[in-house]
Amino acid sequence: MTDETGFSTQSSKQFSTQFSANDIEELGREVAFQGFFRMERVTLRHRLFAGGWSKPFSRELFQRGDAVAVLPWDPVADELILVEQFRVGAIRASHTPWMLELVAGIVEAGEQDAEVAHRECWEEAGCTLDRLHPIATFYPSAGACSEQIRAFVGRVVAAGVGEVHGLDEEQEDLLVHAIPRAQAIAMLDANQINNGHTLIALQWLARHGDALRREWLP
């Protein structure tokens, strides 16, 4: 069985948390800031493991929408398409804020994940795909942000390697790279991949890449 994102819901041993969304009581919500993104202040209480309810408390919640991330892969050449781009959150004195990443984009209202995957691959990497395979669904920073990311690997038909892509109106400036799979996994092992969605996708590929390559080769 699969869920609405196409991910399998079967496992050898199912695990479920003790509580669910029904064990939360939301007492209030207000917009604390509205700019390119939105910050909300949520007041709530929830059930406790020891029994009873927590005291009411407030948290600021960063709302940026859900996203789809794609690892484009040419299984014939065994190369991955990754994009290099600037990230403001990574500005630190001892590190470069340019990162090597998956293709990714926010899911707009009414869009399906596959639509976002194909659109963003074309806009960010001049890349076309003919297959998509789900990798993982995850929350990159659930303590402060509502964003959920659905990650996929896509089979590459063509890509704009060496080109600069992105939308001017979104201040995007992305350099497209083709990196051999073995080199990308070696970079992962050497702690040279420093953003979560790319790290998760490469970890998945390290475990499942050979089997998927056999399935995807012509």
N, C-alpha and C positions, 0 to 999 in steps of 0.2 A: 504494500500500500504506500501511497505518497500523499503529502499534504498539498495545500493550494499552491506552494511554490515549486512543486515537482520533486521535493526531497523525500526520501524513504522514511516511513514512520515505523519500520520493523527493525528489531534488534534481537540478539540472542537473549537478552535480559532487560526488560523494561524497568526504568527508574522514574519515579514521580516525586516531586517535592511534597512536603507535608501540607503546605497551604497553596491556595490559588488566588486568582483575582477576586473571588468572592469573599476573601478574608481581609479586604481593605475597605476602609470607610473614608471617602474623600470628603473633607469638610469645607474646602474652599479652593479656588484657583483664580489667579489674576495675572495679567501681563505685566511683568516687571520691566521689560525692555523689548522694543521692536525696531530692528534694523534690517541688515541683510538676513540675519536669523532672528529668532524670537526666544526670549527668556521668560518663563512663567514661574510664579511662586505658588507652590502647591502645599496646602495644609491637609494633613491626613492622620489617621491612626491605623494600626494593623494588629492582627492577632499575634500573640507571643508563644514561643515554643513551650514555655513553662505554664501556659494557661493565661486566660484573660486577654486584655488589650493594652497596647502601648499608650502612653500619654500622647495627646495631639502634638504634632511637630510640623515644621515647615521646611521645605527644601526648594532651592532654585533648580529649575529643570530646563535644560537647553533643548529647544525644538528645532531640528533641522531637516526633518523628513527622512523617510527610508531611502536606501540606496541599493543599487545593483553594481557589483564589481565583477570584472571578467578578466580571466587570464587567457589571452589568445595564444594558441599553440599550433605550430605547423608540425604535425607528427612525421612528415616525410623528411624534412630537414632537421627535425628534432630541435627546433628553435622556438623560444618564447618571445612574444612581442610585449615589451614593457615601455612605459613612458617616463621621462624625466621631467619633473616640474617643481616649482617653488611652493613651499608651504610655510605660511606665516607662523604657525604654531611651533615650528621647529627652529626658530631663530635662537641660537645660543652662541656664546662667544667661541666655543671650541668645536662647533659642528657646522657643516654646511646645511642650509635649509632647503637644498634641492634634493629630491628623493626619487628613487627608482620604484615605480609603482605599477599596479594593475590599472587598466582602464576602469573608470567608475563614474557614476552619475546618479543624481537624485531622481526618484520615481515621482512623476507628476500625477495629479489626480486623474484616474481613469486609465492609466497606463498599465500594461502587463510587463512583467520582468523581461521577457524575451524582446519586447519592443525597445526597452531601455538599453539592453545589452547591445543590440545591433546598432542603435542610434549612436551610443557613446563610442563604440568601437570605430565607427566611421568618422565621427567628429574629432576624436582625440588621437586616432592613430591611422586614419585612412585605411582602416582594416575591415574586410568583409569576412563573414563566417558562414559555414554551412551546417554546423552542428553546435549544440550547447549541452553541457552536462553539469548538473548541480554539484557543488562542493560542500557548502555549509551555509547555515543561517546563524548569525551571531549579533550580539550587542557589543560594540567596541568599548563603550564606557558607560555602563548602565547605572553607575552611581550618580551620574550628573546629566546624562544625555539620553533622549528617547530613541535615537537612531537605531534602526535594525538594518544590517547589511545582508543581502543574499548574494553569495559568491558562486560563480560558474567558471568552468573552463570551456573555451570555444575553439572549434577547429578552423584554422585560418585558410582562406582561399587566396587572399592577397593582402598586403600591408604596405604602408608608406614608410618603410624603413629609411632612416636618415633624414626624414622630412620633419618640418615643424607644423604642428596642428593645434587646434583649439579654436574657440569662439572669441572674437575680439570683444563682444559685449559682456563676456564673462571674465575678461582679463586672463584668458588662458594662453599659455605659452608652453607647449609640450614638444619635447624632442623624442622621436620614436626610435627605439633600439630593438634589434634582434639579438638575443643572447642564447647560446646553446643551453639546453636543459641541464647538462652536467655542470656547466659553469654557474648557472643560477643556483643549483642545489649547493655547490661549493661555497658560494657567497652566503647562502643561508647558514651553513654550518660555521662559517667564519664570522658570524654576527654582523654581516654587512647589509642585511635587509632590516630596516629600522621602522617600518610601518606595519600595523597589525594585519590589514587585509591581504597585503602581499605575502607576509610571513605565513599566514594561515593557508593561503592557496598553494604556496610552494611546499609546505609541509604535507599537504594532501597529495600533491603531485609526486613527491618523493615516495609516498607509500603506494600510490595507485597508478602512477604514470605508465609503467611498462604494460600493465593489463589494458589500460585504455588505448595505448598506442597500437597494440595488436588489434583491437577492435576498430580503430579509426583508419589504419593504413588501407590504401586501396586494394 
